[in-house]
């Protein structure tokens, strides 16, 4: 049976101070007044049955997720007691979905992407399902054709086409490149952005984890075995926070693409406009710009004199942000925090959050 899991466990630190531990970016109304999580859920309607849509998130915000998506069944929210990165999240979700259906096929999608047109998104996921159903050993990922030499994303180098499909063998995964390398990638025409979305048979990825991350795989199976019993929460709390923290790219996709397990990795093109809302600069791409290149959301009230190419956001419609002679900066105002940084240092907001965590933890 086909299933989809929305991965919604990220902390969204690069969108601080709007994004906080108790209200991370995926539940904020950042998509024309809707939350990114709501948009991600609505995008799946018609692709699989509603009862086969799951959300994997951090246990601390399961009530927030339930409020945002009240139509989710009580068993369709998979709560992690701690963030242990995506390898454990997909392993846990795969084991939980497979407990009643050993042949389950599972797609994993993000909760922080803006994607259009949605019909093309659904068609690509549908094709991913078809590839896995025809080739149960395959781990499918999705490639986005790059529009510019992005240095903040990973890349997939595609190899030989797979007969009878629009998929390709993955030659290799590449880390976030510098500008010159990203330009070289685009020039070859062989590289796609790594979307971080997947489709596989649950049993296949669990077998892969048995080989590549055996201790975690064993413990995740242990959790899944008591999922429908009163022992679930205690078992989760004992096991999950102690699992090795590692991404699915490092733990599964890269070594599998190198032939280290009995599975192959293929990439399906997803011909969409895709925005990973992972930073203020990325989110600002959804805002209209004034004649001087300044970008604000629909709530923000600003007065700018001789200021150019700034991003200015506030969550208080009665709070005026005023600036003189400001160039290429980010200003974000909330009730208790005002953050200012050069646009060129936008990726370092994550480092700032670590410093705030150390010095002023109650503002995280």
C-alpha positions as CSV (number, residue, x, y, z in Angstrom):
1,X,0.0,0.0,0.0
2,X,1.2,3.5,-0.8
3,X,1.9,5.9,2.1
4,X,3.3,9.4,2.5
5,X,5.2,10.7,5.6
6,X,5.7,14.5,6.0
7,X,9.0,15.1,7.8
8,X,8.3,18.0,10.2
9,X,10.9,17.6,12.9
10,X,13.2,20.5,11.9
11,X,13.9,23.3,14.3
12,X,14.1,26.1,11.6
13,X,17.0,27.8,13.4
14,X,17.9,29.9,10.3
15,X,14.5,31.5,10.6
16,X,15.0,32.6,14.2
17,X,13.6,34.6,15.9
18,X,10.2,33.9,14.3
19,X,10.9,30.2,14.4
20,X,11.3,28.9,18.0
21,X,11.4,25.5,19.7
22,X,7.7,25.6,20.6
23,X,6.6,27.1,17.2
24,X,9.1,26.0,14.5
25,X,8.9,27.3,11.0
26,X,6.6,24.5,9.6
27,X,3.7,25.7,11.8
28,X,4.1,29.4,11.2
29,X,1.8,31.2,8.7
30,X,4.6,31.8,6.2
31,X,2.7,30.7,3.0
32,X,0.2,33.4,2.2
33,X,-1.3,33.1,5.7
34,X,-1.2,29.3,5.8
35,X,1.4,27.2,7.6
36,X,4.0,25.4,5.6
37,X,2.8,22.2,7.2
38,X,-0.8,22.8,6.0
39,X,0.4,23.6,2.5
40,X,2.5,20.4,2.5
41,X,-0.5,18.3,3.6
42,X,-2.9,19.8,1.1
43,X,-0.4,19.1,-1.7
44,X,-0.8,15.4,-1.0
45,X,-4.6,15.2,-1.2
46,X,-5.6,12.9,-4.0
47,X,-2.2,11.2,-4.1
48,X,-2.8,8.6,-1.4
49,X,-5.8,8.0,0.9
50,X,-5.9,10.5,3.8
51,X,-5.5,7.7,6.4
52,X,-2.2,6.9,4.7
53,X,-0.7,10.4,5.3
54,X,1.5,10.6,8.4
55,X,3.5,13.4,10.0
56,X,6.8,12.7,11.7
57,X,7.6,15.5,14.2
58,X,9.2,16.2,17.5
59,X,7.0,15.1,20.4
60,X,7.1,18.5,22.1
61,X,5.0,20.0,19.2
62,X,2.7,17.1,18.5
63,X,-0.2,19.1,20.0
64,X,0.6,22.0,17.7
65,X,0.7,19.7,14.7
66,X,-2.6,18.1,15.8
67,X,-4.2,21.5,16.0
68,X,-2.8,22.5,12.6
69,X,-4.0,19.3,11.0
70,X,-7.1,18.2,13.0
71,X,-8.0,15.7,10.2
72,X,-5.0,13.5,11.0
73,X,-6.0,10.3,12.8
74,X,-4.6,9.8,16.3
75,X,-2.1,7.2,15.0
76,X,-0.9,9.3,12.1
77,X,1.4,11.5,14.1
78,X,4.8,9.9,14.8
79,X,6.4,11.9,17.7
80,X,10.1,11.7,18.2
81,X,11.2,12.4,21.8
82,X,14.3,14.1,20.6
83,X,15.8,15.3,17.3
84,X,18.2,12.6,16.0
85,X,18.4,13.8,12.4
86,X,16.7,12.3,9.3
87,X,18.2,8.8,9.2
88,X,16.4,7.9,12.5
89,X,13.2,9.8,11.5
90,X,12.8,7.9,8.2
91,X,13.8,4.7,9.9
92,X,11.3,5.1,12.7
93,X,8.5,6.1,10.3
94,X,9.3,3.2,7.9
95,X,9.2,0.7,10.8
96,X,5.9,2.1,12.1
97,X,4.2,2.1,8.7
98,X,5.5,-1.4,8.0
99,X,4.3,-3.0,11.2
100,X,0.8,-3.7,9.7
101,X,1.9,-3.8,6.1
102,X,5.3,-5.5,5.4
103,X,5.0,-4.5,1.7
104,X,4.3,-0.9,2.4
105,X,5.8,1.7,0.0
106,X,6.5,5.0,1.7
107,X,7.2,8.5,0.2
108,X,8.9,11.1,2.4
109,X,8.3,14.8,1.7
110,X,9.3,17.9,3.5
111,X,7.2,20.3,5.5
112,X,9.1,23.4,4.6
113,X,8.9,23.5,0.8
114,X,6.9,25.7,-1.5
115,X,6.3,23.8,-4.8
116,X,4.5,24.7,-8.0
117,X,2.8,23.5,-10.1
118,X,1.5,20.9,-7.6
119,X,0.2,18.6,-10.4
120,X,3.8,18.1,-11.5
121,X,4.8,17.4,-7.9
122,X,2.1,14.7,-7.6
123,X,3.0,13.2,-10.9
124,X,6.7,12.9,-9.9
125,X,5.8,11.2,-6.6
126,X,3.4,8.9,-8.4
127,X,6.2,7.9,-10.8
128,X,8.4,7.3,-7.8
129,X,5.8,4.9,-6.4
130,X,5.7,3.1,-9.8
131,X,9.5,2.8,-9.9
132,X,9.7,1.3,-6.5
133,X,6.7,-1.1,-7.1
134,X,8.5,-2.3,-10.2
135,X,12.0,-2.3,-8.6
136,X,11.5,-3.1,-4.9
137,X,15.3,-2.8,-4.3
138,X,15.4,0.8,-5.4
139,X,15.7,3.8,-3.2
140,X,14.2,6.7,-5.1
141,X,15.1,10.4,-4.6
142,X,13.9,13.4,-6.6
143,X,16.0,15.9,-8.5
144,X,15.1,19.5,-9.2
145,X,16.5,21.1,-12.3
146,X,18.7,24.0,-11.1
147,X,17.8,27.5,-12.2
148,X,21.0,29.1,-10.9
149,X,24.3,28.0,-9.2
150,X,23.0,27.6,-5.7
151,X,25.7,27.1,-3.1
152,X,23.3,26.2,-0.2
153,X,22.0,23.0,-1.6
154,X,23.4,19.5,-2.3
155,X,23.5,18.2,-5.8
156,X,22.8,14.8,-7.5
157,X,24.8,13.7,-10.5
158,X,22.7,11.5,-12.6
159,X,24.0,8.5,-14.6
160,X,22.4,6.1,-17.0
161,X,18.7,6.2,-17.7
162,X,16.5,3.3,-16.5
163,X,14.6,1.8,-19.3
164,X,10.8,2.2,-19.3
165,X,10.9,5.0,-16.8
166,X,11.9,8.7,-16.6
167,X,14.4,7.8,-13.8
168,X,18.1,7.6,-13.8
169,X,20.7,5.8,-11.8
170,X,22.4,8.1,-9.3
171,X,26.1,8.4,-10.2
172,X,26.9,10.2,-7.0
173,X,25.8,12.8,-4.5
174,X,27.7,16.1,-4.1
175,X,27.9,18.3,-1.1
176,X,27.0,22.0,-1.1
177,X,29.5,23.5,-3.6
178,X,31.3,26.8,-3.8
179,X,30.1,29.2,-6.5
180,X,32.6,28.1,-9.2
181,X,31.9,24.5,-8.6
182,X,28.1,25.1,-8.8
183,X,28.6,26.9,-12.1
184,X,30.5,23.9,-13.4
185,X,27.7,21.6,-12.3
186,X,25.1,23.6,-14.2
187,X,27.3,23.7,-17.3
188,X,27.4,19.9,-17.6
189,X,23.6,19.5,-17.6
190,X,24.0,16.3,-15.5
191,X,23.3,17.8,-12.0
192,X,20.1,18.3,-10.2
193,X,19.4,19.9,-6.8
194,X,18.9,17.3,-4.1
195,X,15.3,17.8,-3.0
196,X,15.5,15.6,0.2
197,X,12.4,13.7,-0.8
198,X,12.3,9.9,-1.2
199,X,10.2,6.8,-2.0
200,X,11.1,3.3,-1.1
201,X,9.6,0.0,0.2
202,X,9.8,0.2,4.0
203,X,11.3,-3.3,4.2
204,X,14.1,-2.3,1.8
205,X,15.2,0.7,3.7
206,X,15.1,-1.2,7.0
207,X,17.3,-3.9,5.5
208,X,19.7,-1.3,4.3
209,X,19.8,0.2,7.8
210,X,20.5,-3.2,9.2
211,X,23.7,-3.2,7.2
212,X,24.7,0.5,7.4
213,X,23.4,1.5,10.8
214,X,22.8,-1.8,12.6
215,X,22.5,-0.6,16.2
216,X,19.9,2.1,15.3
217,X,18.0,-0.3,13.0
218,X,17.7,-2.9,15.7
219,X,16.5,-0.4,18.3
220,X,14.0,1.2,15.9
221,X,12.5,-2.2,15.2
222,X,12.2,-2.6,19.0
223,X,10.3,0.6,19.2
224,X,8.0,-0.3,16.3
225,X,7.3,-3.7,17.9
226,X,5.6,-2.0,20.9
227,X,4.1,0.9,19.0
228,X,0.5,-0.1,19.5
229,X,1.0,-1.0,23.2
230,X,1.2,1.0,26.4
231,X,4.9,0.5,26.4
232,X,5.4,2.8,23.4
233,X,6.2,6.1,25.1
234,X,8.6,4.6,27.7
235,X,10.4,2.5,25.1
236,X,10.7,5.6,22.8
237,X,12.0,7.7,25.6
238,X,14.6,5.1,26.6
239,X,15.9,4.3,23.1
240,X,15.4,7.2,20.7
241,X,17.5,10.0,22.3
242,X,20.5,7.7,22.4
243,X,20.5,6.8,18.7
244,X,23.4,8.0,16.6
245,X,22.5,11.4,15.1
246,X,23.1,11.2,11.4
247,X,21.3,12.3,8.2
248,X,19.7,9.9,5.8
249,X,22.0,11.2,3.0
250,X,25.1,10.2,4.9
251,X,23.8,7.1,6.5
252,X,21.8,5.6,3.6
253,X,21.7,7.4,0.2
254,X,25.4,8.0,-0.3
255,X,26.7,4.6,0.7
256,X,23.9,2.9,-1.2
257,X,24.7,4.8,-4.3
258,X,28.3,3.5,-3.9
259,X,27.1,-0.1,-4.0
260,X,27.7,-0.9,-0.4
261,X,24.3,-2.6,0.2
262,X,21.8,-4.7,-1.7
263,X,19.9,-1.8,-3.1
264,X,20.3,0.8,-5.8
265,X,19.7,4.5,-5.8
266,X,17.8,6.2,-8.6
267,X,16.6,9.8,-9.2
268,X,13.3,10.8,-10.7
269,X,13.1,14.4,-12.1
270,X,10.6,16.7,-10.5
271,X,10.0,19.6,-13.0
272,X,8.7,22.1,-10.5
273,X,9.5,25.5,-9.1
274,X,10.9,24.4,-5.7
275,X,11.8,26.7,-2.8
276,X,13.3,25.2,0.3
277,X,12.2,27.7,2.9
278,X,15.3,27.3,5.1
279,X,16.5,30.9,5.5
280,X,15.4,34.5,5.5
281,X,16.8,35.0,2.0
282,X,14.9,32.0,0.7
283,X,11.6,33.1,2.4
284,X,12.1,36.6,1.1
285,X,11.9,35.2,-2.5
286,X,8.2,34.9,-1.8
287,X,7.8,38.6,-0.9
288,X,7.2,41.4,-3.3
289,X,10.1,43.9,-3.7
290,X,9.8,47.7,-3.7
291,X,11.5,49.8,-6.4
292,X,14.7,49.7,-4.2
293,X,14.8,45.9,-3.9
294,X,13.6,45.9,-0.2
295,X,11.4,42.9,0.6
296,X,8.8,42.7,3.4
297,X,5.8,40.4,4.1
298,X,2.2,41.6,4.1
299,X,2.2,42.3,7.8
300,X,5.3,44.5,8.1
301,X,5.0,48.2,8.4
302,X,8.2,49.9,7.4
303,X,9.6,53.4,6.5
304,X,12.9,53.2,4.6
305,X,15.0,56.2,3.5
306,X,17.9,55.6,1.0
307,X,17.8,51.9,1.8
308,X,18.2,49.1,-0.7
309,X,18.0,45.3,-1.0
310,X,17.0,44.7,2.6
311,X,14.7,42.0,4.1
312,X,12.4,43.4,6.9
313,X,9.9,41.4,8.8
314,X,7.8,41.9,11.9
315,X,5.0,39.8,13.5
316,X,3.4,43.0,14.9
317,X,1.3,45.0,12.4
318,X,1.4,48.0,14.7
319,X,5.2,48.1,15.0
320,X,7.0,50.4,12.5
321,X,10.5,49.4,11.3
322,X,12.4,52.5,10.1
323,X,15.9,52.6,8.6
324,X,18.2,55.1,6.9
325,X,21.0,54.3,4.5
326,X,20.7,50.6,5.1
327,X,22.1,48.2,2.5
328,X,21.6,44.4,2.1
329,X,20.5,43.6,5.7
330,X,18.0,41.4,7.4
331,X,15.9,42.9,10.2
332,X,13.4,40.6,12.0
333,X,11.3,41.9,14.9
334,X,9.2,39.8,17.3
335,X,7.7,40.7,20.6
336,X,10.8,39.8,22.6
337,X,13.7,39.8,20.0
338,X,15.0,42.0,17.3
339,X,17.6,40.5,15.0
340,X,19.8,42.4,12.6
341,X,22.4,40.9,10.3
342,X,24.0,41.5,6.9
343,X,22.2,39.6,4.1
344,X,25.6,38.0,3.2
345,X,25.6,36.4,6.7
346,X,22.1,35.0,6.6
347,X,23.3,31.4,6.8
348,X,25.1,32.3,10.1
349,X,21.8,32.9,11.9
350,X,22.1,29.2,12.9
351,X,25.4,30.0,14.6
352,X,23.8,33.0,16.3
353,X,21.0,30.8,17.7
354,X,23.7,28.5,19.2
355,X,25.2,31.6,20.9
356,X,21.8,32.7,22.2
357,X,21.1,29.2,23.4
358,X,24.2,29.4,25.5
359,X,23.7,33.0,26.8
360,X,19.9,33.6,26.8
361,X,18.3,30.2,26.4
362,X,14.8,31.5,27.2
363,X,14.7,33.3,23.8
364,X,15.1,30.1,21.8
